[in-house]
Amino acid sequence: MEEKYFKKEGLIAFRLWMFSLATDALKKNPNKEKAITLREQVVEFSESAWVSARGTKEERADLQSFIDDLTVLTIS
């Protein structure tokens, strides 16, 4: 997803790109505390008025994918 959102413009694309980089880094070097913190931030952003008003169905699905991946990292 990193490449997908690197090429797009806008706040949501930027945040998704950042979440992608951070999630990939945590998959390579697991850190439960950081995964918990990142998951909380992704959930907060996914529930924000900004995403509700301007996010596409695809972007919301990608946010849920990050939440799912980070949930796995927090319980392992």
C-alpha positions, 0 to 999 in steps of 0.5 A, a space after each residue: 500500500 505504500 506505493 499506492 498512497 505515495 502517489 496520491 495527494 491529500 490528507 487521507 492519502 498522506 496519513 494512509 501512506 504514513 500508516 503503511 510505512 509504520 505498519 510495515 516497519 512493525 511487521 519487520 521489527 515487532 514492538 507491541 507497545 508501538 503497535 498498540 499506540 499506532 492502532 489507536 491512532 489509526 482507529 481514531 483517524 478512521 472514525 474521524 469526521 474527515 474520513 467520514 466526510 471525504 474518505 472513499 470506500 477503498 480508503 476506509 477498507 484500507 484503514 480497516 486492513 491496517 487496524 486488522 494487521 495491527 491488532 494481530 501485532 498487539 496480541 502476538 
